[in-house]
Amino acid sequence: MRKWFYEDVNKCSCLLFEGETALQRSRWSKNHVQKTMFLAAVARPRWDRHR
C-alpha cells in the first residue's frame, strides 16, 4: 500500500507536555510543496513446521 501526502505546515496541530515549546516548522517555497510517500506492507503470520 502506498499513499502520498503533501507536506503542509499551515494546518498543523500537535500535543505538547507542560513546559515544552513547539518547533518552528517551515518550508522552502509555497510554490513547490514537497510530497512524502508512506509505504506499508501487511502480511499474515506464517506457519513454522519446525517449532
N, CA, C, O and CB atoms as a CASP TS submission, in Angstrom:
PFRMAT TS
TARGET T0000
AUTHOR 0000-0000-0000
METHOD Language model
MODEL 1
PARENT N/A
ATOM      1  N   MET     1       0.837  -1.167   0.000  1.00  0.00           N
ATOM      2  CA  MET     1       0.000   0.000   0.000  1.00  0.00           C
ATOM      3  C   MET     1       0.890   1.240   0.000  1.00  0.00           C
ATOM      4  O   MET     1       1.819   1.349   0.800  1.00  0.00           O
ATOM      5  CB  MET     1      -0.957  -0.008   1.210  1.00  0.00           C
ATOM      6  N   ARG     2       0.599   2.160  -0.894  1.00  0.00           N
ATOM      7  CA  ARG     2       1.342   3.410  -0.949  1.00  0.00           C
ATOM      8  C   ARG     2       0.371   4.568  -0.831  1.00  0.00           C
ATOM      9  O   ARG     2      -0.749   4.507  -1.339  1.00  0.00           O
ATOM     10  CB  ARG     2       2.166   3.513  -2.254  1.00  0.00           C
ATOM     11  N   LYS     3       0.797   5.603  -0.171  1.00  0.00           N
ATOM     12  CA  LYS     3      -0.034   6.793  -0.012  1.00  0.00           C
ATOM     13  C   LYS     3       0.868   8.016  -0.064  1.00  0.00           C
ATOM     14  O   LYS     3       1.885   8.074   0.627  1.00  0.00           O
ATOM     15  CB  LYS     3      -0.845   6.750   1.323  1.00  0.00           C
ATOM     16  N   TRP     4       0.494   8.992  -0.882  1.00  0.00           N
ATOM     17  CA  TRP     4       1.247  10.236  -0.996  1.00  0.00           C
ATOM     18  C   TRP     4       0.604  11.297  -0.122  1.00  0.00           C
ATOM     19  O   TRP     4      -0.620  11.427  -0.092  1.00  0.00           O
ATOM     20  CB  TRP     4       1.317  10.710  -2.465  1.00  0.00           C
ATOM     21  N   PHE     5       1.424  12.052   0.585  1.00  0.00           N
ATOM     22  CA  PHE     5       0.967  13.157   1.410  1.00  0.00           C
ATOM     23  C   PHE     5       1.715  14.415   0.995  1.00  0.00           C
ATOM     24  O   PHE     5       2.918  14.370   0.735  1.00  0.00           O
ATOM     25  CB  PHE     5       1.174  12.856   2.920  1.00  0.00           C
ATOM     26  N   TYR     6       1.008  15.529   0.934  1.00  0.00           N
ATOM     27  CA  TYR     6       1.651  16.814   0.719  1.00  0.00           C
ATOM     28  C   TYR     6       2.030  17.391   2.075  1.00  0.00           C
ATOM     29  O   TYR     6       1.218  17.403   3.000  1.00  0.00           O
ATOM     30  CB  TYR     6       0.723  17.786  -0.070  1.00  0.00           C
ATOM     31  N   GLU     7       3.269  17.872   2.189  1.00  0.00           N
ATOM     32  CA  GLU     7       3.729  18.455   3.442  1.00  0.00           C
ATOM     33  C   GLU     7       3.141  19.852   3.565  1.00  0.00           C
ATOM     34  O   GLU     7       3.489  20.745   2.793  1.00  0.00           O
ATOM     35  CB  GLU     7       5.286  18.494   3.513  1.00  0.00           C
ATOM     36  N   ASP     8       2.260  20.042   4.523  1.00  0.00           N
ATOM     37  CA  ASP     8       1.593  21.314   4.720  1.00  0.00           C
ATOM     38  C   ASP     8       1.849  21.779   6.143  1.00  0.00           C
ATOM     39  O   ASP     8       1.551  21.063   7.099  1.00  0.00           O
ATOM     40  CB  ASP     8       0.074  21.202   4.434  1.00  0.00           C
ATOM     41  N   VAL     9       2.398  22.972   6.286  1.00  0.00           N
ATOM     42  CA  VAL     9       2.713  23.468   7.621  1.00  0.00           C
ATOM     43  C   VAL     9       1.633  24.395   8.154  1.00  0.00           C
ATOM     44  O   VAL     9       1.639  24.708   9.345  1.00  0.00           O
ATOM     45  CB  VAL     9       4.043  24.188   7.607  1.00  0.00           C
ATOM     46  N   ASN    10       0.723  24.837   7.332  1.00  0.00           N
ATOM     47  CA  ASN    10      -0.289  25.785   7.785  1.00  0.00           C
ATOM     48  C   ASN    10      -1.356  25.120   8.641  1.00  0.00           C
ATOM     49  O   ASN    10      -1.931  25.771   9.513  1.00  0.00           O
ATOM     50  CB  ASN    10      -0.935  26.460   6.598  1.00  0.00           C
ATOM     51  N   LYS    11      -1.633  23.853   8.417  1.00  0.00           N
ATOM     52  CA  LYS    11      -2.682  23.142   9.143  1.00  0.00           C
ATOM     53  C   LYS    11      -2.049  22.060  10.005  1.00  0.00           C
ATOM     54  O   LYS    11      -2.227  20.868   9.751  1.00  0.00           O
ATOM     55  CB  LYS    11      -3.721  22.528   8.164  1.00  0.00           C
ATOM     56  N   CYS    12      -1.327  22.471  11.003  1.00  0.00           N
ATOM     57  CA  CYS    12      -0.614  21.531  11.863  1.00  0.00           C
ATOM     58  C   CYS    12      -1.119  21.655  13.292  1.00  0.00           C
ATOM     59  O   CYS    12      -1.238  22.760  13.820  1.00  0.00           O
ATOM     60  CB  CYS    12       0.909  21.777  11.804  1.00  0.00           C
ATOM     61  N   SER    13      -1.412  20.535  13.907  1.00  0.00           N
ATOM     62  CA  SER    13      -1.770  20.537  15.321  1.00  0.00           C
ATOM     63  C   SER    13      -0.972  19.438  16.009  1.00  0.00           C
ATOM     64  O   SER    13      -0.775  18.358  15.453  1.00  0.00           O
ATOM     65  CB  SER    13      -3.311  20.332  15.524  1.00  0.00           C
ATOM     66  N   CYS    14      -0.523  19.720  17.207  1.00  0.00           N
ATOM     67  CA  CYS    14       0.250  18.734  17.949  1.00  0.00           C
ATOM     68  C   CYS    14      -0.020  18.906  19.437  1.00  0.00           C
ATOM     69  O   CYS    14      -0.408  19.980  19.896  1.00  0.00           O
ATOM     70  CB  CYS    14       1.764  18.868  17.644  1.00  0.00           C
ATOM     71  N   LEU    15       0.191  17.840  20.168  1.00  0.00           N
ATOM     72  CA  LEU    15       0.025  17.856  21.621  1.00  0.00           C
ATOM     73  C   LEU    15       1.386  18.081  22.269  1.00  0.00           C
ATOM     74  O   LEU    15       2.375  17.455  21.888  1.00  0.00           O
ATOM     75  CB  LEU    15      -0.621  16.530  22.130  1.00  0.00           C
ATOM     76  N   LEU    16       1.429  18.974  23.248  1.00  0.00           N
ATOM     77  CA  LEU    16       2.676  19.289  23.927  1.00  0.00           C
ATOM     78  C   LEU    16       2.520  19.042  25.423  1.00  0.00           C
ATOM     79  O   LEU    16       1.440  19.223  25.985  1.00  0.00           O
ATOM     80  CB  LEU    16       3.098  20.750  23.655  1.00  0.00           C
ATOM     81  N   PHE    17       3.611  18.628  26.057  1.00  0.00           N
ATOM     82  CA  PHE    17       3.638  18.485  27.503  1.00  0.00           C
ATOM     83  C   PHE    17       3.850  19.852  28.141  1.00  0.00           C
ATOM     84  O   PHE    17       4.194  20.817  27.458  1.00  0.00           O
ATOM     85  CB  PHE    17       4.743  17.497  27.940  1.00  0.00           C
ATOM     86  N   GLU    18       3.646  19.932  29.439  1.00  0.00           N
ATOM     87  CA  GLU    18       3.864  21.188  30.150  1.00  0.00           C
ATOM     88  C   GLU    18       5.334  21.581  30.074  1.00  0.00           C
ATOM     89  O   GLU    18       6.216  20.753  30.301  1.00  0.00           O
ATOM     90  CB  GLU    18       3.411  21.070  31.623  1.00  0.00           C
ATOM     91  N   GLY    19       5.592  22.833  29.756  1.00  0.00           N
ATOM     92  CA  GLY    19       6.960  23.322  29.663  1.00  0.00           C
ATOM     93  C   GLY    19       7.627  23.040  28.328  1.00  0.00           C
ATOM     94  O   GLY    19       8.772  23.445  28.125  1.00  0.00           O
ATOM     95  N   GLU    20       6.961  22.369  27.426  1.00  0.00           N
ATOM     96  CA  GLU    20       7.533  22.039  26.125  1.00  0.00           C
ATOM     97  C   GLU    20       7.121  23.109  25.113  1.00  0.00           C
ATOM     98  O   GLU    20       5.973  23.554  25.105  1.00  0.00           O
ATOM     99  CB  GLU    20       7.075  20.622  25.655  1.00  0.00           C
ATOM    100  N   THR    21       8.058  23.516  24.267  1.00  0.00           N
ATOM    101  CA  THR    21       7.762  24.527  23.257  1.00  0.00           C
ATOM    102  C   THR    21       7.623  23.859  21.896  1.00  0.00           C
ATOM    103  O   THR    21       8.291  22.867  21.604  1.00  0.00           O
ATOM    104  CB  THR    21       8.864  25.614  23.223  1.00  0.00           C
ATOM    105  N   ALA    22       6.758  24.410  21.079  1.00  0.00           N
ATOM    106  CA  ALA    22       6.539  23.862  19.739  1.00  0.00           C
ATOM    107  C   ALA    22       7.699  24.251  18.826  1.00  0.00           C
ATOM    108  O   ALA    22       8.235  25.354  18.926  1.00  0.00           O
ATOM    109  CB  ALA    22       5.192  24.363  19.151  1.00  0.00           C
ATOM    110  N   LEU    23       8.080  23.340  17.939  1.00  0.00           N
ATOM    111  CA  LEU    23       9.152  23.612  16.992  1.00  0.00           C
ATOM    112  C   LEU    23       8.638  24.496  15.864  1.00  0.00           C
ATOM    113  O   LEU    23       7.478  24.398  15.463  1.00  0.00           O
ATOM    114  CB  LEU    23       9.730  22.300  16.431  1.00  0.00           C
ATOM    115  N   GLN    24       9.511  25.358  15.356  1.00  0.00           N
ATOM    116  CA  GLN    24       9.160  26.202  14.225  1.00  0.00           C
ATOM    117  C   GLN    24       9.287  25.369  12.956  1.00  0.00           C
ATOM    118  O   GLN    24      10.374  24.896  12.623  1.00  0.00           O
ATOM    119  CB  GLN    24      10.065  27.474  14.160  1.00  0.00           C
ATOM    120  N   ARG    25       8.185  25.193  12.257  1.00  0.00           N
ATOM    121  CA  ARG    25       8.190  24.411  11.022  1.00  0.00           C
ATOM    122  C   ARG    25       8.089  25.362   9.847  1.00  0.00           C
ATOM    123  O   ARG    25       7.308  26.313   9.885  1.00  0.00           O
ATOM    124  CB  ARG    25       7.027  23.377  10.999  1.00  0.00           C
ATOM    125  N   SER    26       8.858  25.124   8.817  1.00  0.00           N
ATOM    126  CA  SER    26       8.819  25.987   7.640  1.00  0.00           C
ATOM    127  C   SER    26       9.158  25.170   6.408  1.00  0.00           C
ATOM    128  O   SER    26       9.697  24.068   6.509  1.00  0.00           O
ATOM    129  CB  SER    26       9.792  27.179   7.789  1.00  0.00           C
ATOM    130  N   ARG    27       8.844  25.707   5.267  1.00  0.00           N
ATOM    131  CA  ARG    27       9.204  25.061   4.006  1.00  0.00           C
ATOM    132  C   ARG    27       9.937  26.073   3.147  1.00  0.00           C
ATOM    133  O   ARG    27       9.897  27.274   3.415  1.00  0.00           O
ATOM    134  CB  ARG    27       7.946  24.505   3.267  1.00  0.00           C
ATOM    135  N   TRP    28      10.603  25.585   2.117  1.00  0.00           N
ATOM    136  CA  TRP    28      11.437  26.449   1.295  1.00  0.00           C
ATOM    137  C   TRP    28      10.613  27.358   0.398  1.00  0.00           C
ATOM    138  O   TRP    28      10.935  28.536   0.249  1.00  0.00           O
ATOM    139  CB  TRP    28      12.372  25.618   0.458  1.00  0.00           C
ATOM    140  N   SER    29       9.555  26.827  -0.201  1.00  0.00           N
ATOM    141  CA  SER    29       8.787  27.608  -1.162  1.00  0.00           C
ATOM    142  C   SER    29       7.322  27.212  -1.087  1.00  0.00           C
ATOM    143  O   SER    29       7.002  26.036  -0.914  1.00  0.00           O
ATOM    144  CB  SER    29       9.329  27.413  -2.593  1.00  0.00           C
ATOM    145  N   LYS    30       6.426  28.195  -1.217  1.00  0.00           N
ATOM    146  CA  LYS    30       4.999  27.891  -1.249  1.00  0.00           C
ATOM    147  C   LYS    30       4.585  27.328  -2.600  1.00  0.00           C
ATOM    148  O   LYS    30       3.564  26.647  -2.698  1.00  0.00           O
ATOM    149  CB  LYS    30       4.183  29.139  -0.932  1.00  0.00           C
ATOM    150  N   ASN    31       5.361  27.602  -3.640  1.00  0.00           N
ATOM    151  CA  ASN    31       5.027  27.126  -4.983  1.00  0.00           C
ATOM    152  C   ASN    31       5.406  25.663  -5.190  1.00  0.00           C
ATOM    153  O   ASN    31       4.787  24.976  -6.003  1.00  0.00           O
ATOM    154  CB  ASN    31       5.719  27.983  -6.024  1.00  0.00           C
ATOM    155  N   HIS    32       6.399  25.186  -4.478  1.00  0.00           N
ATOM    156  CA  HIS    32       6.873  23.811  -4.639  1.00  0.00           C
ATOM    157  C   HIS    32       6.756  23.087  -3.300  1.00  0.00           C
ATOM    158  O   HIS    32       7.712  23.039  -2.525  1.00  0.00           O
ATOM    159  CB  HIS    32       8.345  23.781  -5.160  1.00  0.00           C
ATOM    160  N   VAL    33       5.591  22.531  -3.038  1.00  0.00           N
ATOM    161  CA  VAL    33       5.354  21.814  -1.789  1.00  0.00           C
ATOM    162  C   VAL    33       5.813  20.375  -1.979  1.00  0.00           C
ATOM    163  O   VAL    33       5.423  19.716  -2.942  1.00  0.00           O
ATOM    164  CB  VAL    33       3.843  21.876  -1.369  1.00  0.00           C
ATOM    165  N   GLN    34       6.640  19.889  -1.063  1.00  0.00           N
ATOM    166  CA  GLN    34       7.173  18.536  -1.178  1.00  0.00           C
ATOM    167  C   GLN    34       6.103  17.496  -0.910  1.00  0.00           C
ATOM    168  O   GLN    34       5.153  17.725  -0.161  1.00  0.00           O
ATOM    169  CB  GLN    34       8.334  18.341  -0.221  1.00  0.00           C
ATOM    170  N   LYS    35       6.283  16.339  -1.546  1.00  0.00           N
ATOM    171  CA  LYS    35       5.408  15.200  -1.314  1.00  0.00           C
ATOM    172  C   LYS    35       6.187  14.135  -0.551  1.00  0.00           C
ATOM    173  O   LYS    35       7.377  13.931  -0.790  1.00  0.00           O
ATOM    174  CB  LYS    35       4.851  14.634  -2.654  1.00  0.00           C
ATOM    175  N   THR    36       5.510  13.468   0.358  1.00  0.00           N
ATOM    176  CA  THR    36       6.110  12.399   1.141  1.00  0.00           C
ATOM    177  C   THR    36       5.303  11.132   0.912  1.00  0.00           C
ATOM    178  O   THR    36       4.073  11.159   0.934  1.00  0.00           O
ATOM    179  CB  THR    36       6.166  12.765   2.656  1.00  0.00           C
ATOM    180  N   MET    37       6.003  10.012   0.690  1.00  0.00           N
ATOM    181  CA  MET    37       5.320   8.738   0.472  1.00  0.00           C
ATOM    182  C   MET    37       5.351   7.920   1.754  1.00  0.00           C
ATOM    183  O   MET    37       6.388   7.802   2.406  1.00  0.00           O
ATOM    184  CB  MET    37       5.971   7.951  -0.694  1.00  0.00           C
ATOM    185  N   PHE    38       4.211   7.361   2.104  1.00  0.00           N
ATOM    186  CA  PHE    38       4.086   6.440   3.225  1.00  0.00           C
ATOM    187  C   PHE    38       3.907   5.055   2.633  1.00  0.00           C
ATOM    188  O   PHE    38       2.967   4.820   1.874  1.00  0.00           O
ATOM    189  CB  PHE    38       2.888   6.825   4.178  1.00  0.00           C
ATOM    190  N   LEU    39       4.799   4.138   2.972  1.00  0.00           N
ATOM    191  CA  LEU    39       4.779   2.786   2.426  1.00  0.00           C
ATOM    192  C   LEU    39       4.559   1.802   3.563  1.00  0.00           C
ATOM    193  O   LEU    39       5.268   1.842   4.568  1.00  0.00           O
ATOM    194  CB  LEU    39       6.094   2.468   1.663  1.00  0.00           C
ATOM    195  N   ALA    40       3.575   0.913   3.407  1.00  0.00           N
ATOM    196  CA  ALA    40       3.272  -0.078   4.437  1.00  0.00           C
ATOM    197  C   ALA    40       3.066  -1.438   3.781  1.00  0.00           C
ATOM    198  O   ALA    40       2.525  -1.535   2.680  1.00  0.00           O
ATOM    199  CB  ALA    40       2.015   0.334   5.255  1.00  0.00           C
ATOM    200  N   ALA    41       3.503  -2.475   4.467  1.00  0.00           N
ATOM    201  CA  ALA    41       3.311  -3.841   3.992  1.00  0.00           C
ATOM    202  C   ALA    41       2.624  -4.644   5.094  1.00  0.00           C
ATOM    203  O   ALA    41       3.006  -4.570   6.261  1.00  0.00           O
ATOM    204  CB  ALA    41       4.671  -4.495   3.584  1.00  0.00           C
ATOM    205  N   VAL    42       1.618  -5.402   4.712  1.00  0.00           N
ATOM    206  CA  VAL    42       0.864  -6.211   5.667  1.00  0.00           C
ATOM    207  C   VAL    42       0.875  -7.647   5.169  1.00  0.00           C
ATOM    208  O   VAL    42       0.565  -7.908   4.006  1.00  0.00           O
ATOM    209  CB  VAL    42      -0.602  -5.682   5.843  1.00  0.00           C
ATOM    210  N   ALA    43       1.231  -8.580   6.050  1.00  0.00           N
ATOM    211  CA  ALA    43       1.259  -9.994   5.682  1.00  0.00           C
ATOM    212  C   ALA    43       0.695 -10.821   6.830  1.00  0.00           C
ATOM    213  O   ALA    43       0.743 -10.405   7.988  1.00  0.00           O
ATOM    214  CB  ALA    43       2.702 -10.452   5.328  1.00  0.00           C
ATOM    215  N   ARG    44       0.170 -11.976   6.505  1.00  0.00           N
ATOM    216  CA  ARG    44      -0.356 -12.847   7.549  1.00  0.00           C
ATOM    217  C   ARG    44       0.789 -13.639   8.179  1.00  0.00           C
ATOM    218  O   ARG    44       1.821 -13.824   7.534  1.00  0.00           O
ATOM    219  CB  ARG    44      -1.435 -13.804   6.977  1.00  0.00           C
ATOM    220  N   PRO    45       0.643 -14.108   9.405  1.00  0.00           N
ATOM    221  CA  PRO    45       1.683 -14.905  10.051  1.00  0.00           C
ATOM    222  C   PRO    45       1.885 -16.235   9.314  1.00  0.00           C
ATOM    223  O   PRO    45       0.924 -16.857   8.861  1.00  0.00           O
ATOM    224  CB  PRO    45       1.322 -15.161  11.530  1.00  0.00           C
ATOM    225  N   ARG    46       3.115 -16.647   9.203  1.00  0.00           N
ATOM    226  CA  ARG    46       3.425 -17.907   8.519  1.00  0.00           C
ATOM    227  C   ARG    46       3.520 -19.040   9.530  1.00  0.00           C
ATOM    228  O   ARG    46       3.997 -18.846  10.648  1.00  0.00           O
ATOM    229  CB  ARG    46       4.743 -17.789   7.719  1.00  0.00           C
ATOM    230  N   TRP    47       3.066 -20.220   9.134  1.00  0.00           N
ATOM    231  CA  TRP    47       3.135 -21.392   9.984  1.00  0.00           C
ATOM    232  C   TRP    47       4.539 -21.975   9.909  1.00  0.00           C
ATOM    233  O   TRP    47       5.058 -22.201   8.816  1.00  0.00           O
ATOM    234  CB  TRP    47       2.076 -22.441   9.572  1.00  0.00           C
ATOM    235  N   ASP    48       5.164 -22.222  11.073  1.00  0.00           N
ATOM    236  CA  ASP    48       6.520 -22.757  11.137  1.00  0.00           C
ATOM    237  C   ASP    48       6.443 -24.217  11.560  1.00  0.00           C
ATOM    238  O   ASP    48       6.117 -24.506  12.711  1.00  0.00           O
ATOM    239  CB  ASP    48       7.410 -21.934  12.122  1.00  0.00           C
ATOM    240  N   ARG    49       6.737 -25.139  10.656  1.00  0.00           N
ATOM    241  CA  ARG    49       6.618 -26.567  10.973  1.00  0.00           C
ATOM    242  C   ARG    49       7.763 -27.085  11.837  1.00  0.00           C
ATOM    243  O   ARG    49       7.663 -28.189  12.373  1.00  0.00           O
ATOM    244  CB  ARG    49       6.554 -27.370   9.697  1.00  0.00           C
ATOM    245  N   HIS    50       8.848 -26.323  11.989  1.00  0.00           N
ATOM    246  CA  HIS    50       9.995 -26.761  12.786  1.00  0.00           C
ATOM    247  C   HIS    50       9.862 -26.363  14.252  1.00  0.00           C
ATOM    248  O   HIS    50      10.738 -26.709  15.044  1.00  0.00           O
ATOM    249  CB  HIS    50      11.276 -26.184  12.215  1.00  0.00           C
ATOM    250  N   ARG    51       8.830 -25.668  14.641  1.00  0.00           N
ATOM    251  CA  ARG    51       8.643 -25.266  16.040  1.00  0.00           C
ATOM    252  C   ARG    51       7.820 -26.264  16.773  1.00  0.00           C
ATOM    253  O   ARG    51       7.559 -26.093  17.964  1.00  0.00           O
ATOM    254  CB  ARG    51       7.997 -23.908  16.137  1.00  0.00           C
TER
END
